[in-house]
Amino acid sequence: MRYLTVVPTLVRVALEDVELDGHLVKSGSTVVLASSAANRDPAKFTGPNTLDLHRNPVGHVGFGHGPHQCLGQQLARVEMRVAFPALAARFPGLRLAGPADDIPLRERATVYGVTTLPVTW
């Protein structure tokens, strides 16, 4: 979720004047939040552009933050911890049907992902 943020940007409207890092954001202003950039912040993460599956997952904003956290985040976590390993156990020969670089991505959709995922087992 940190390395490849599913929802790379969020749009919000400031409800009141607020100062962020020395900049005044006025009430009613539209704010674009780049969660994909925040999840690669070198001030927050060591080696932010490295995929490290053993990294402590604390601190990323892949599911949003505060009152705007994703309602489906617990389901997504269960899928990652239970469903994916169960799929791998059930189909131990499951592999991509071609090179990973050939998988078509949904780059212009609101939610980032793949359009198809051809596999073989």
C-alpha positions as CSV (number, residue, x, y, z in Angstrom):
1,M,0.0,0.0,0.0
2,R,2.9,2.3,0.6
3,Y,5.0,1.4,-2.4
4,L,2.2,1.4,-4.9
5,T,-0.6,3.6,-3.6
6,V,-4.0,2.5,-5.0
7,V,-5.5,6.0,-4.9
8,P,-2.6,8.3,-5.7
9,T,-4.3,11.6,-5.2
10,L,-7.2,12.9,-3.1
11,V,-9.1,16.2,-3.4
12,R,-10.4,18.0,-0.4
13,V,-11.8,21.4,0.4
14,A,-10.5,23.3,3.4
15,L,-13.3,23.9,5.9
16,E,-11.3,26.7,7.7
17,D,-8.2,28.7,7.3
18,V,-5.2,26.6,8.2
19,E,-1.4,27.0,8.0
20,L,0.5,24.1,6.5
21,D,4.3,24.2,6.5
22,G,4.3,28.0,6.4
23,H,1.6,28.3,3.8
24,L,-1.9,29.6,4.4
25,V,-4.7,27.5,3.0
26,K,-7.9,29.6,3.0
27,S,-11.3,28.2,3.9
28,G,-13.0,27.0,0.7
29,S,-9.8,26.3,-1.1
30,T,-9.4,23.1,-3.0
31,V,-6.5,21.0,-1.8
32,V,-5.0,18.1,-3.8
33,L,-3.3,15.6,-1.6
34,A,-0.6,13.4,-3.3
35,S,-0.7,10.3,-1.1
36,S,1.6,8.6,-3.6
37,A,4.2,11.3,-2.9
38,A,3.7,11.2,0.8
39,N,4.2,7.4,0.8
40,R,7.6,8.0,-0.9
41,D,8.8,10.8,1.4
42,P,12.5,10.2,2.3
43,A,12.0,12.2,5.5
44,K,9.5,9.6,6.7
45,F,10.8,6.3,5.0
46,T,14.2,4.9,4.7
47,G,14.8,3.9,1.0
48,P,11.3,5.1,0.0
49,N,11.7,3.9,-3.6
50,T,12.6,0.3,-2.5
51,L,10.0,-2.4,-2.3
52,D,10.7,-4.1,1.1
53,L,8.1,-6.6,2.1
54,H,9.6,-6.8,5.6
55,R,9.4,-3.1,6.2
56,N,7.2,-1.9,9.2
57,P,4.0,-0.8,7.5
58,V,3.3,1.9,10.0
59,G,3.1,5.5,8.8
60,H,1.9,5.1,5.2
61,V,-1.2,6.9,4.0
62,G,-2.3,4.3,1.4
63,F,-5.7,4.0,3.1
64,G,-6.0,7.7,3.8
65,H,-5.8,9.3,7.2
66,G,-8.0,10.5,10.0
67,P,-11.7,10.8,9.4
68,H,-11.1,10.1,5.7
69,Q,-9.6,6.6,6.1
70,C,-10.8,4.0,3.6
71,L,-13.9,2.2,4.8
72,G,-12.6,-1.0,3.1
73,Q,-9.2,-1.0,4.6
74,Q,-9.9,-3.8,7.0
75,L,-11.2,-6.0,4.1
76,A,-8.1,-5.2,2.1
77,R,-5.8,-6.1,5.0
78,V,-7.7,-9.4,5.5
79,E,-7.3,-10.1,1.7
80,M,-3.6,-9.4,1.9
81,R,-3.1,-11.6,5.1
82,V,-5.5,-14.4,4.4
83,A,-6.9,-14.6,0.9
84,F,-3.6,-14.1,-1.0
85,P,-1.7,-16.8,1.0
86,A,-4.7,-19.1,0.7
87,L,-4.8,-18.6,-3.1
88,A,-1.0,-19.4,-3.3
89,A,-1.5,-22.5,-1.1
90,R,-4.4,-23.7,-3.2
91,F,-2.6,-23.1,-6.5
92,P,1.1,-23.5,-5.7
93,G,2.0,-23.3,-9.4
94,L,0.1,-20.0,-10.0
95,R,2.3,-17.7,-12.0
96,L,2.0,-14.7,-14.3
97,A,1.3,-15.8,-17.9
98,G,3.8,-13.4,-19.2
99,P,6.4,-10.8,-18.2
100,A,5.3,-8.4,-15.4
101,D,6.2,-5.4,-17.5
102,D,3.5,-6.5,-20.0
103,I,0.6,-6.3,-17.6
104,P,-1.7,-3.4,-18.7
105,L,-2.2,-0.8,-15.9
106,R,-5.2,1.4,-15.3
107,E,-3.2,4.6,-15.0
108,R,-5.9,7.1,-15.7
109,A,-8.6,5.6,-13.5
110,T,-9.5,7.0,-10.0
111,V,-8.3,3.8,-8.5
112,Y,-4.9,2.6,-9.7
113,G,-4.6,-1.1,-10.7
114,V,-4.4,-3.5,-13.6
115,T,-6.9,-4.0,-16.4
116,T,-6.2,-7.7,-16.7
117,L,-4.0,-10.1,-14.9
118,P,-3.3,-13.2,-17.1
119,V,-2.1,-16.1,-15.0
120,T,-1.3,-19.8,-15.5
121,W,-1.0,-22.7,-13.1
